[in-house]
Amino acid sequence: MSLHARLVWSMVAGLVANLVLGGAIACFLAKRSVETEMRSALAVARQAVTNGIERLAQSDDPARDIDDLVASFRGNRHLDIFITGDDGATALTPTETAVLGDVPAWFIRLVGVAPEQEHVPVLIDETPRRVVLQTNPRNEILEVWGQLSGHLLILGLFCAQAVLLIPWLMRRALRPLDRIAAAFQRVGSGDYGERVHGRVAPELVPLVAGFNRMAEQLAAADAQNRALNEQLLSLQEQERGEIARDLHDEVGPFLFAVKVDASRIETHAAKGRLAEIRQCVHSIIDAVGHMQRQLRAILGRLQPTGLAELGLAAALEALVDFWRRRHPDIDWRLRIDPAIGHLDDEVAAATIYRVVQEALSNAVRHGHPSTISIAVSADGTGDGIDIRVVDDGSGMSEAARFGFGLAGMRERLRSLAGTLEYANLPEGGLALAARVPLGASRGCRAIQPMEA
């Protein structure tokens, strides 16, 4: 059942329950009212008859006076009065007609009060008689029924009107929710430009504001993801181009040289020149050795050497040694927390390696520093690894902030819910700080226990 239907039926059930409860209370009060009215009418009539009988002692015609006394009660709505005897006077309650029809039998049983009688003795012409007073609640019940049915009719009309108006009011009140639901559906289908506008109830203002903020953030994240995807595609093309150039420049000439030497061996063999053949063989061996070194260097860029076999610490030391051999003029300072020598989290270890690799590459290529410090340590909680790379070079230019290297680092860290921060130092150089989360959030132990 929809929310609209549940609200409508809840309100209808509340109205019906109030109507039933109000009717029950009204019936209870009506019964009390009838009982009180009957007792009052009987008490008043008893007093009146007693006073009239006392005056009969001085009457010249007691029979006529007692008949007049009974006749004075004719028209009373609540009492039947008569004198015992064959010719006794009688005063019966008049028969009234209900405006809204006869009183239902169930209402008479519910509200009805049993008639009560009072006998007042009187002596008429030396003959003992009795004046009988008997309550008749029919007219009072009829009056109560008329009042109650009128009130119930008015209340019923009000409830019927409310039942008819409530669905319309509910649809009108919930219309903004339909707009918000449609907006959610469009955002779910990828339309992040959707916004909810227009006036809404004060209770829905925070919901609308929250939705619009969410849509704005999703639109910004989508735009950022598109830009990162473009940068990553460009980065991949750049890496492929660099690998292709390395193969062409470093491997291609030596392959050509091997081919030439092999052809010369065939010529020298036909002429029996063993010394020349030996020289060509040595040239081929030197060329193959050079190609092997170049291929190892390319593979090292694609896959960190020793990361899986020797651990993160050894791989980082090998990375720093690689750059130290090529730039011996730079003071390389590496500090690795012994607790993170081996990580169970291979993805995090590879990310840490790549972040340090890219940071060192950027520092050497663009900063021209004299000192580079690398620190990799576990954070205080044991749930992450902190990386800090600081150099004293020329810092980062505005153009470099949007380079492929930083985009790649940022995307790697974001995939692990990590963070990346960098800033130029006042005294010159660049400080880069990154955090790689570990632990139960990705289903692995953060750090292996160290051996004693």
C-alpha positions as a Python dict, from the first residue, in 0.01 Angstrom:
ca = {
    (1, 'M'): (0, 0, 0),
    (2, 'S'): (131, 342, -93),
    (3, 'L'): (220, 608, 162),
    (4, 'H'): (-70, 820, 38),
    (5, 'A'): (-320, 536, 89),
    (6, 'R'): (-180, 451, 433),
    (7, 'L'): (-210, 812, 548),
    (8, 'V'): (-565, 844, 416),
    (9, 'W'): (-680, 519, 574),
    (10, 'S'): (-510, 609, 901),
    (11, 'M'): (-696, 940, 916),
    (12, 'V'): (-1025, 773, 819),
    (13, 'A'): (-976, 510, 1088),
    (14, 'G'): (-903, 785, 1340),
    (15, 'L'): (-1221, 971, 1245),
    (16, 'V'): (-1432, 655, 1269),
    (17, 'A'): (-1278, 566, 1602),
    (18, 'N'): (-1347, 915, 1737),
    (19, 'L'): (-1702, 896, 1604),
    (20, 'V'): (-1765, 561, 1774),
    (21, 'L'): (-1604, 677, 2098),
    (22, 'G'): (-1801, 1000, 2094),
    (23, 'G'): (-2124, 809, 2033),
    (24, 'A'): (-2052, 570, 2322),
    (25, 'I'): (-1982, 860, 2559),
    (26, 'A'): (-2295, 1041, 2437),
    (27, 'C'): (-2507, 729, 2501),
    (28, 'F'): (-2366, 694, 2852),
    (29, 'L'): (-2436, 1058, 2929),
    (30, 'A'): (-2784, 1026, 2772),
    (31, 'K'): (-2871, 738, 3003),
    (32, 'R'): (-2757, 940, 3304),
    (33, 'S'): (-2959, 1236, 3183),
    (34, 'V'): (-3277, 1027, 3144),
    (35, 'E'): (-3237, 878, 3490),
    (36, 'T'): (-3183, 1220, 3647),
    (37, 'E'): (-3482, 1370, 3463),
    (38, 'M'): (-3711, 1086, 3571),
    (39, 'R'): (-3608, 1112, 3934),
    (40, 'S'): (-3656, 1487, 3932),
    (41, 'A'): (-3999, 1463, 3769),
    (42, 'L'): (-4109, 1197, 4018),
    (43, 'A'): (-3987, 1399, 4318),
    (44, 'V'): (-4163, 1715, 4201),
    (45, 'A'): (-4489, 1528, 4134),
    (46, 'R'): (-4475, 1353, 4474),
    (47, 'Q'): (-4438, 1683, 4651),
    (48, 'A'): (-4719, 1841, 4451),
    (49, 'V'): (-4958, 1550, 4517),
    (50, 'T'): (-4873, 1545, 4889),
    (51, 'N'): (-4947, 1916, 4918),
    (52, 'G'): (-5273, 1875, 4726),
    (53, 'I'): (-5391, 1591, 4948),
    (54, 'E'): (-5325, 1797, 5259),
    (55, 'R'): (-5558, 2067, 5124),
    (56, 'L'): (-5836, 1813, 5068),
    (57, 'A'): (-5910, 1812, 5444),
    (58, 'Q'): (-6065, 2158, 5415),
    (59, 'S'): (-6232, 2090, 5076),
    (60, 'D'): (-6610, 2087, 5036),
    (61, 'D'): (-6586, 1848, 4741),
    (62, 'P'): (-6279, 1625, 4780),
    (63, 'A'): (-6365, 1406, 4480),
    (64, 'R'): (-6376, 1704, 4249),
    (65, 'D'): (-6061, 1855, 4393),
    (66, 'I'): (-5865, 1532, 4363),
    (67, 'D'): (-5974, 1503, 3999),
    (68, 'D'): (-5859, 1860, 3943),
    (69, 'L'): (-5527, 1775, 4106),
    (70, 'V'): (-5475, 1480, 3870),
    (71, 'A'): (-5593, 1687, 3573),
    (72, 'S'): (-5328, 1948, 3651),
    (73, 'F'): (-5064, 1694, 3555),
    (74, 'R'): (-5208, 1645, 3207),
    (75, 'G'): (-4942, 1741, 2950),
    (76, 'N'): (-4657, 1633, 3174),
    (77, 'R'): (-4398, 1468, 2947),
    (78, 'H'): (-4251, 1238, 3206),
    (79, 'L'): (-4530, 1108, 3432),
    (80, 'D'): (-4848, 900, 3415),
    (81, 'I'): (-5085, 976, 3710),
    (82, 'F'): (-5408, 801, 3796),
    (83, 'I'): (-5629, 728, 4096),
    (84, 'T'): (-5715, 369, 4176),
    (85, 'G'): (-6076, 273, 4135),
    (86, 'D'): (-6317, 229, 3852),
    (87, 'D'): (-6395, 599, 3808),
    (88, 'G'): (-6051, 729, 3904),
    (89, 'A'): (-5910, 1024, 3715),
    (90, 'T'): (-5616, 967, 3482),
    (91, 'A'): (-5341, 1192, 3341),
    (92, 'L'): (-5125, 1018, 3082),
    (93, 'T'): (-4814, 1154, 2914),
    (94, 'P'): (-4874, 1288, 2563),
    (95, 'T'): (-4737, 1098, 2266),
    (96, 'E'): (-4462, 1298, 2093),
    (97, 'T'): (-4330, 1242, 1744),
    (98, 'A'): (-3960, 1219, 1665),
    (99, 'V'): (-3822, 1461, 1408),
    (100, 'L'): (-3575, 1206, 1273),
    (101, 'G'): (-3802, 904, 1295),
    (102, 'D'): (-3886, 654, 1565),
    (103, 'V'): (-3630, 569, 1826),
    (104, 'P'): (-3444, 247, 1736),
    (105, 'A'): (-3504, -47, 1966),
    (106, 'W'): (-3129, -82, 2032),
    (107, 'F'): (-3113, 276, 2152),
    (108, 'I'): (-3411, 222, 2384),
    (109, 'R'): (-3237, -84, 2529),
    (110, 'L'): (-2912, 105, 2560),
    (111, 'V'): (-3048, 424, 2714),
    (112, 'G'): (-3383, 314, 2849),
    (113, 'V'): (-3466, 343, 3218),
    (114, 'A'): (-3719, 118, 3390),
    (115, 'P'): (-4038, 306, 3499),
    (116, 'E'): (-4069, 384, 3870),
    (117, 'Q'): (-4393, 411, 4072),
    (118, 'E'): (-4493, 605, 4379),
    (119, 'H'): (-4824, 537, 4569),
    (120, 'V'): (-4969, 819, 4772),
    (121, 'P'): (-5273, 714, 4989),
    (122, 'V'): (-5577, 943, 4994),
    (123, 'L'): (-5926, 926, 5155),
    (124, 'I'): (-6211, 1030, 4922),
    (125, 'D'): (-6569, 1027, 5055),
    (126, 'E'): (-6463, 795, 5331),
    (127, 'T'): (-6321, 560, 5069),
    (128, 'P'): (-5948, 487, 5078),
    (129, 'R'): (-5783, 543, 4743),
    (130, 'R'): (-5428, 576, 4613),
    (131, 'V'): (-5274, 826, 4377),
    (132, 'V'): (-5028, 637, 4157),
    (133, 'L'): (-4730, 827, 4009),
    (134, 'Q'): (-4540, 638, 3736),
    (135, 'T'): (-4245, 768, 3533),
    (136, 'N'): (-4263, 733, 3156),
    (137, 'P'): (-3915, 786, 2997),
    (138, 'R'): (-4036, 751, 2638),
    (139, 'N'): (-4055, 1122, 2561),
    (140, 'E'): (-3725, 1193, 2735),
    (141, 'I'): (-3558, 912, 2537),
    (142, 'L'): (-3715, 1054, 2224),
    (143, 'E'): (-3575, 1399, 2303),
    (144, 'V'): (-3230, 1258, 2376),
    (145, 'W'): (-3242, 1055, 2057),
    (146, 'G'): (-3332, 1365, 1857),
    (147, 'Q'): (-3045, 1564, 2004),
    (148, 'L'): (-2795, 1281, 1973),
    (149, 'S'): (-2896, 1186, 1619),
    (150, 'G'): (-2873, 1551, 1516),
    (151, 'H'): (-2525, 1582, 1662),
    (152, 'L'): (-2421, 1251, 1507),
    (153, 'L'): (-2561, 1362, 1174),
    (154, 'I'): (-2361, 1685, 1185),
    (155, 'L'): (-2050, 1495, 1295),
    (156, 'G'): (-2107, 1233, 1027),
    (157, 'L'): (-2138, 1501, 759),
    (158, 'F'): (-1817, 1656, 888),
    (159, 'C'): (-1641, 1319, 876),
    (160, 'A'): (-1772, 1250, 525),
    (161, 'Q'): (-1650, 1590, 412),
    (162, 'A'): (-1314, 1524, 577),
    (163, 'V'): (-1289, 1182, 411),
    (164, 'L'): (-1350, 1345, 74),
    (165, 'L'): (-1108, 1632, 137),
    (166, 'I'): (-827, 1432, 299),
    (167, 'P'): (-719, 1246, -21),
    (168, 'W'): (-714, 1571, -217),
    (169, 'L'): (-521, 1750, 56),
    (170, 'M'): (-281, 1457, 92),
    (171, 'R'): (-216, 1444, -282),
    (172, 'R'): (-154, 1817, -280),
    (173, 'A'): (74, 1795, 25),
    (174, 'L'): (270, 1498, -114),
    (175, 'R'): (310, 1642, -462),
    (176, 'P'): (658, 1782, -379),
    (177, 'L'): (762, 1429, -276),
    (178, 'D'): (659, 1307, -622),
    (179, 'R'): (879, 1576, -774),
    (180, 'I'): (1169, 1476, -550),
    (181, 'A'): (1118, 1106, -633),
    (182, 'A'): (1120, 1185, -1007),
    (183, 'A'): (1434, 1392, -958),
    (184, 'F'): (1601, 1101, -774),
    (185, 'Q'): (1507, 872, -1061),
    (186, 'R'): (1663, 1106, -1317),
    (187, 'V'): (1979, 1141, -1108),
    (188, 'G'): (1991, 762, -1075),
    (189, 'S'): (1982, 735, -1456),
    (190, 'G'): (2286, 964, -1481),
    (191, 'D'): (2133, 1311, -1521),
    (192, 'Y'): (2336, 1495, -1257),
    (193, 'G'): (2213, 1833, -1377),
    (194, 'E'): (1870, 1769, -1226),
    (195, 'R'): (1761, 2009, -950),
    (196, 'V'): (1440, 2051, -748),
    (197, 'H'): (1295, 2402, -765),
    (198, 'G'): (976, 2568, -649),
    (199, 'R'): (805, 2623, -317),
    (200, 'V'): (773, 2331, -79),
    (201, 'A'): (653, 2281, 276),
    (202, 'P'): (897, 2396, 546),
    (203, 'E'): (944, 2034, 655),
    (204, 'L'): (1070, 1944, 305),
    (205, 'V'): (1313, 2235, 267),
    (206, 'P'): (1608, 2042, 425),
    (207, 'L'): (1532, 1742, 202),
    (208, 'V'): (1525, 1954, -114),
    (209, 'A'): (1843, 2140, -11),
    (210, 'G'): (2017, 1810, 64),
    (211, 'F'): (1910, 1665, -271),
    (212, 'N'): (2037, 1967, -463),
    (213, 'R'): (2370, 1956, -278),
    (214, 'M'): (2398, 1583, -351),
    (215, 'A'): (2326, 1642, -721),
    (216, 'E'): (2587, 1920, -735),
    (217, 'Q'): (2848, 1698, -571),
    (218, 'L'): (2763, 1409, -804),
    (219, 'A'): (2791, 1641, -1104),
    (220, 'A'): (3129, 1767, -981),
    (221, 'A'): (3249, 1412, -913),
    (222, 'D'): (3128, 1298, -1255),
    (223, 'A'): (3310, 1586, -1426),
    (224, 'Q'): (3622, 1511, -1225),
    (225, 'N'): (3602, 1141, -1311),
    (226, 'R'): (3568, 1226, -1680),
    (227, 'A'): (3870, 1454, -1660),
    (228, 'L'): (4069, 1188, -1473),
    (229, 'N'): (3973, 923, -1726),
    (230, 'E'): (4091, 1150, -2006),
    (231, 'Q'): (4415, 1217, -1820),
    (232, 'L'): (4467, 847, -1751),
    (233, 'L'): (4406, 761, -2116),
    (234, 'S'): (4656, 1027, -2215),
    (235, 'L'): (4896, 895, -1952),
    (236, 'Q'): (4864, 545, -2090),
    (237, 'E'): (4932, 671, -2441),
    (238, 'Q'): (5232, 865, -2312),
    (239, 'E'): (5367, 555, -2135),
    (240, 'R'): (5318, 347, -2448),
    (241, 'G'): (5496, 614, -2648),
    (242, 'E'): (5788, 621, -2405),
    (243, 'I'): (5817, 242, -2411),
    (244, 'A'): (5801, 246, -2790),
    (245, 'R'): (6076, 511, -2807),
    (246, 'D'): (6293, 316, -2563),
    (247, 'L'): (6253, -1, -2767),
    (248, 'H'): (6320, 187, -3089),
    (249, 'D'): (6617, 386, -2959),
    (250, 'E'): (6779, 137, -2724),
    (251, 'V'): (6685, -206, -2860),
    (252, 'G'): (6624, -147, -3230),
    (253, 'P'): (6982, -43, -3324),
    (254, 'F'): (7131, -337, -3138),
    (255, 'L'): (6894, -578, -3310),
    (256, 'F'): (7008, -435, -3640),
    (257, 'A'): (7370, -474, -3528),
    (258, 'V'): (7308, -837, -3432),
    (259, 'K'): (7161, -897, -3777),
    (260, 'V'): (7461, -738, -3946),
    (261, 'D'): (7706, -936, -3733),
    (262, 'A'): (7518, -1258, -3806),
    (263, 'S'): (7539, -1188, -4179),
    (264, 'R'): (7910, -1117, -4150),
    (265, 'I'): (7965, -1446, -3963),
    (266, 'E'): (7818, -1628, -4261),
    (267, 'T'): (8054, -1443, -4497),
    (268, 'H'): (8359, -1500, -4276),
    (269, 'A'): (8272, -1868, -4234),
    (270, 'A'): (8266, -1917, -4612),
    (271, 'K'): (8616, -1772, -4634),
    (272, 'G'): (8748, -1947, -4323),
    (273, 'R'): (8820, -1627, -4125),
    (274, 'L'): (8795, -1755, -3767),
    (275, 'A'): (8934, -1440, -3600),
    (276, 'E'): (8671, -1223, -3766),
    (277, 'I'): (8400, -1474, -3671),
    (278, 'R'): (8512, -1460, -3307),
    (279, 'Q'): (8499, -1079, -3317),
    (280, 'C'): (8144, -1082, -3457),
    (281, 'V'): (8034, -1328, -3187),
    (282, 'H'): (8168, -1097, -2913),
    (283, 'S'): (7982, -806, -3072),
    (284, 'I'): (7659, -1004, -3075),
    (285, 'I'): (7707, -1099, -2707),
    (286, 'D'): (7764, -732, -2612),
    (287, 'A'): (7457, -623, -2809),
    (288, 'V'): (7237, -891, -2649),
    (289, 'G'): (7362, -793, -2303),
    (290, 'H'): (7276, -428, -2368),
    (291, 'M'): (6927, -525, -2490),
    (292, 'Q'): (6874, -739, -2180),
    (293, 'R'): (6961, -449, -1953),
    (294, 'Q'): (6725, -217, -2141),
    (295, 'L'): (6442, -471, -2130),
    (296, 'R'): (6493, -519, -1754),
    (297, 'A'): (6473, -142, -1709),
    (298, 'I'): (6148, -128, -1909),
    (299, 'L'): (6002, -422, -1718),
    (300, 'G'): (6102, -252, -1392),
    (301, 'R'): (5891, 46, -1490),
    (302, 'L'): (5596, -179, -1571),
    (303, 'Q'): (5631, -413, -1272),
    (304, 'P'): (5826, -318, -955),
    (305, 'T'): (6127, -544, -922),
    (306, 'G'): (6128, -756, -609),
    (307, 'L'): (5806, -610, -462),
    (308, 'A'): (5628, -943, -432),
    (309, 'E'): (5942, -1151, -363),
    (310, 'L'): (6145, -926, -132),
    (311, 'G'): (5879, -695, 14),
    (312, 'L'): (5803, -325, 5),
    (313, 'A'): (6116, -207, 190),
    (314, 'A'): (6354, -390, -45),
    (315, 'A'): (6164, -267, -351),
    (316, 'L'): (6182, 95, -231),
    (317, 'E'): (6555, 61, -162),
    (318, 'A'): (6608, -80, -512),
    (319, 'L'): (6408, 212, -654),
    (320, 'V'): (6625, 467, -471),
    (321, 'D'): (6943, 282, -583),
    (322, 'F'): (6817, 303, -942),
    (323, 'W'): (6795, 682, -920),
    (324, 'R'): (7115, 713, -713),
    (325, 'R'): (7318, 543, -988),
    (326, 'R'): (7179, 783, -1246),
    (327, 'H'): (7200, 1095, -1029),
    (328, 'P'): (7489, 1054, -788),
    (329, 'D'): (7501, 1431, -733),
    (330, 'I'): (7170, 1416, -537),
    (331, 'D'): (7175, 1338, -165),
    (332, 'W'): (6921, 1054, -134),
    (333, 'R'): (6775, 998, 214),
    (334, 'L'): (6542, 701, 263),
    (335, 'R'): (6375, 616, 593),
    (336, 'I'): (6142, 315, 611),
    (337, 'D'): (5955, 211, 923),
    (338, 'P'): (6070, -147, 1000),
    (339, 'A'): (5711, -241, 1084),
    (340, 'I'): (5606, -211, 719),
    (341, 'G'): (5874, -426, 564),
    (342, 'H'): (5610, -679, 457),
    (343, 'L'): (5244, -608, 391),
    (344, 'D'): (4970, -863, 330),
    (345, 'D'): (4790, -597, 129),
    (346, 'E'): (4952, -629, -214),
    (347, 'V'): (4737, -356, -365),
    (348, 'A'): (4839, -109, -97),
    (349, 'A'): (5208, -207, -131),
    (350, 'A'): (5196, -154, -508),
    (351, 'T'): (5022, 182, -457),
    (352, 'I'): (5287, 297, -207),
    (353, 'Y'): (5562, 194, -448),
    (354, 'R'): (5400, 374, -742),
    (355, 'V'): (5342, 693, -542),
    (356, 'V'): (5707, 704, -433),
    (357, 'Q'): (5821, 617, -786),
    (358, 'E'): (5619, 899, -941),
    (359, 'A'): (5722, 1147, -671),
    (360, 'L'): (6092, 1075, -729),
    (361, 'S'): (6051, 1092, -1105),
    (362, 'N'): (5878, 1431, -1083),
    (363, 'A'): (6140, 1566, -842),
    (364, 'V'): (6431, 1464, -1063),
    (365, 'R'): (6273, 1576, -1391),
    (366, 'H'): (6124, 1910, -1286),
    (367, 'G'): (6274, 2019, -954),
    (368, 'H'): (6650, 1964, -1008),
    (369, 'P'): (6704, 1920, -631),
    (370, 'S'): (7025, 1857, -441),
    (371, 'T'): (6852, 1659, -164),
    (372, 'I'): (6551, 1426, -169),
    (373, 'S'): (6410, 1276, 153),
    (374, 'I'): (6170, 982, 148),
    (375, 'A'): (5989, 865, 464),
    (376, 'V'): (5744, 572, 470),
    (377, 'S'): (5593, 484, 808),
    (378, 'A'): (5285, 336, 972),
    (379, 'D'): (5044, 590, 1115),
    (380, 'G'): (4959, 603, 1483),
    (381, 'T'): (4645, 389, 1450),
    (382, 'G'): (4802, 107, 1249),
    (383, 'D'): (4525, 142, 988),
    (384, 'G'): (4732, 317, 723),
    (385, 'I'): (5071, 405, 578),
    (386, 'D'): (5199, 762, 564),
    (387, 'I'): (5427, 866, 277),
    (388, 'R'): (5627, 1188, 276),
    (389, 'V'): (5866, 1298, -1),
    (390, 'V'): (6047, 1633, 39),
    (391, 'D'): (6302, 1792, -194),
    (392, 'D'): (6485, 2126, -205),
    (393, 'G'): (6443, 2187, -576),
    (394, 'S'): (6256, 2459, -761),
    (395, 'G'): (5911, 2341, -651),
    (396, 'M'): (5604, 2272, -861),
    (397, 'S'): (5484, 2507, -1133),
    (398, 'E'): (5115, 2574, -1200),
    (399, 'A'): (5127, 2373, -1520),
    (400, 'A'): (5274, 2072, -1339),
    (401, 'R'): (4979, 2061, -1099),
    (402, 'F'): (4763, 1929, -1380),
    (403, 'G'): (5017, 1680, -1513),
    (404, 'F'): (4960, 1313, -1574),
    (405, 'G'): (5185, 1203, -1288),
    (406, 'L'): (4980, 1372, -1017),
    (407, 'A'): (4658, 1255, -1183),
    (408, 'G'): (4782, 897, -1172),
    (409, 'M'): (4884, 921, -805),
    (410, 'R'): (4555, 1085, -711),
    (411, 'E'): (4351, 819, -890),
    (412, 'R'): (4545, 532, -732),
    (413, 'L'): (4498, 676, -383),
    (414, 'R'): (4134, 758, -440),
    (415, 'S'): (4062, 398, -539),
    (416, 'L'): (4183, 297, -189),
    (417, 'A'): (4011, 590, -12),
    (418, 'G'): (4353, 747, 44),
    (419, 'T'): (4461, 1112, 44),
    (420, 'L'): (4724, 1316, -138),
    (421, 'E'): (4854, 1661, -44),
    (422, 'Y'): (5141, 1865, -184),
    (423, 'A'): (5270, 2221, -150),
    (424, 'N'): (5572, 2431, -237),
    (425, 'L'): (5792, 2508, 64),
    (426, 'P'): (5869, 2870, 159),
    (427, 'E'): (6244, 2801, 156),
    (428, 'G'): (6218, 2629, -182),
    (429, 'G'): (6134, 2278, -287),
    (430, 'L'): (5825, 2063, -267),
    (431, 'A'): (5665, 1856, 11),
    (432, 'L'): (5433, 1571, -87),
    (433, 'A'): (5231, 1374, 170),
    (434, 'A'): (5005, 1076, 103),
    (435, 'R'): (4815, 827, 317),
    (436, 'V'): (4720, 475, 209),
    (437, 'P'): (4447, 313, 425),
    (438, 'L'): (4489, -49, 531),
    (439, 'G'): (4315, -304, 747),
    (440, 'A'): (3967, -447, 787),
    (441, 'S'): (3808, -199, 547),
    (442, 'R'): (3958, -398, 260),
    (443, 'G'): (3967, -737, 432),
    (444, 'C'): (4339, -776, 506),
    (445, 'R'): (4582, -729, 792),
    (446, 'A'): (4753, -395, 786),
    (447, 'I'): (5104, -505, 893),
    (448, 'Q'): (5264, -841, 956),
    (449, 'P'): (5420, -887, 1299),
    (450, 'M'): (5792, -826, 1300),
    (451, 'E'): (6022, -1119, 1377),
    (452, 'A'): (6231, -1090, 1689),
}
